C-alpha cells in the first residue's frame, strides 16, 4: 500500500459502463517518512468515499483490479483514509 493526498477530481463525459457512478480522484503519491511528493499525480478509483485534501492509502496494478471485481481492470484504487501514521526512516538518517 502507498500513501497519497487527494489533490483533485476527474470528470469524464464517457467511461466504461462498469465504472459508472464510481468516483475518479487525482492523487499525489507521498513518501511515508516525511509526506513529501513522490512522483507524478495519478488517477485512482475511490472505494472508500475519500474527499479533497485527505490523506489516503492506495494500491496499484493487480491489487487495484481486485478492489473492483465487477469493473474492468483499474491502475490504482483508494482503499483507505489515513487518520495518522508513524514511520521511521530506515535509510540511515
RATA-V343119 format. One record per residue. N is the residue number from 0. RES is the residue in one letter. PSI is psi in whole degrees, 0 to 359 (NA if undefined). NEAR is the number of other ideal C-beta (glycine too) atoms within 8 Angstrom. D_CENTER is the distance of its C-alpha to the mean C-alpha in Angstrom with 2 decimals. Layout:
BEGIN
n: <N,N>
res: <RES,RES>
psi: <PSI,PSI>
near: <NEAR,NEAR>
d_center: <D_CENTER,D_CENTER>
END
This chain:
BEGIN
n: <0,1,2,3,4,5,6,7,8,9,10,11,12,13,14,15,16,17,18,19,20,21,22,23,24,25,26,27,28,29,30,31,32,33,34,35,36,37,38,39,40,41,42,43,44,45,46,47,48,49,50,51,52,53,54,55,56,57,58,59,60,61,62,63,64,65,66,67,68,69,70,71,72,73,74,75,76,77,78,79,80,81,82,83,84,85,86,87,88,89,90,91,92>
res: <X,X,X,X,X,X,X,X,X,X,X,X,X,X,X,X,X,X,X,X,X,X,X,X,X,X,X,X,X,X,X,X,X,X,X,X,X,X,X,X,X,X,X,X,X,X,X,X,X,X,X,X,X,X,X,X,X,X,X,X,X,X,X,X,X,X,X,X,X,X,X,X,X,X,X,X,X,X,X,X,X,X,X,X,X,X,X,X,X,X,X,X,X>
psi: <150,151,144,168,137,124,355,182,147,129,133,138,334,143,167,136,325,348,11,136,353,140,131,123,147,122,147,110,144,154,136,325,313,7,26,150,142,95,191,155,152,163,133,146,132,122,356,2,35,163,185,133,2,147,136,164,146,161,158,173,226,322,325,322,326,330,337,75,337,2,163,159,136,154,330,143,131,122,3,154,129,118,331,162,162,129,142,139,112,12,11,14,NA>
near: <7,8,13,15,11,14,8,8,8,8,5,6,3,3,6,7,5,7,13,7,3,9,7,13,14,12,16,9,11,12,9,7,8,5,9,6,7,6,5,3,8,11,9,15,16,12,8,9,6,10,6,6,6,10,10,15,12,14,12,9,7,5,9,17,10,7,12,13,6,4,11,6,6,13,9,13,15,17,10,8,9,10,3,4,6,4,6,5,7,4,5,3,3>
d_center: <9.30,7.81,7.63,6.20,7.82,7.61,10.43,11.33,11.56,12.73,15.98,17.76,21.46,21.30,18.88,19.50,21.04,18.94,15.76,17.98,17.00,13.28,11.23,9.43,7.53,7.82,5.76,8.09,7.77,10.52,13.38,13.88,17.57,17.80,14.43,15.58,13.50,12.94,13.19,12.39,9.64,7.82,7.36,4.95,7.09,7.06,9.22,10.21,11.32,9.42,11.15,12.07,11.98,10.50,9.08,6.31,5.83,3.99,6.71,8.15,11.65,13.87,11.82,9.35,12.68,14.04,11.62,13.32,16.85,18.49,16.48,16.86,14.68,11.20,9.70,6.02,5.20,3.86,7.23,8.46,9.50,11.19,14.77,16.03,16.36,19.14,19.08,22.13,22.42,23.94,24.76,28.21,27.84>
END
